[in-house]
Amino acid sequence: MSDEWISVKDRLPEVNEGKSDVVLVVTEDWFMFCAYWNGDFWIITANGSYMPDGITHWQLLPAPPPGVTQ
């Protein structure tokens, strides 16, 4: 797991079977939330809505605590 932010200008998460892994994203206003990239839009995992722009960076989520399954 890397704790470095990746610019969406440099790279987007890899899409497999229509979506990426869930990642932490940040907007230009520094609002952070979990989302996934479907190849066209960011999908916010909390409510399933899409956010087509405004996201500037993303990073992988950390591994879950011991004993917690994903």
N, C-alpha and C positions, 0 to 999 in steps of 0.2 A: 504494500500500500504506500502510495506516495502522498505526502501532505502538501504538495505544491499545486498551486492554482495553474490551470492550463487555459490560455486565451482561446476563445472560440474562433479567433482569426487564425490561430496556429493549427488547431485540430479540434474535431468533435469526437464524442465517444463513438466507438465502433458499434454498428447496428447489426444485430443477429436476429433473424426471424421477426423482423418488423420493429424492433426496438433495441435500445442500448440497455446496459445495466443501469440501475438507479444510481445517480450521482448527486453530489451537493453542488448547487449552482448559485451564482451571485449575479444580481442585476447591476446596472449602472448606478442605481441609488443605494447599493450595498444591502439589498434585501436578500436573504439567503433562504433556500428551501430545497427539498429533494425533488428531483425530476428525472425523466429519461428523455432521450432524443430518439424520435421515430424516423429520422432521415429527412424530415421536412420541418417539424415543429418540436419544441420542448413541451412535454406533457407533465403537468404538476401532479405529483403522486397523491397529494392530500385530497384533491377534489376531481381529478381527471380532466381538468380544463387545459387548454393549450395556451402557450405564450409564444407567439411567433418572433418576438424581438425583445430587446432590452437585456438579455443575458449576455454578460461579458466574459465570464470565466466559469470553469467547473473543475471538480476534483473527485477522485474515487472516495467512496465511503470507507471508514475503517472497518475492520473485521468486528463481528459482534462479540460481546463478552463471552467468556467460557460458559458452556452450558446453554446458550441461547442459540436457537437455529434460525436460519433466515427463511 
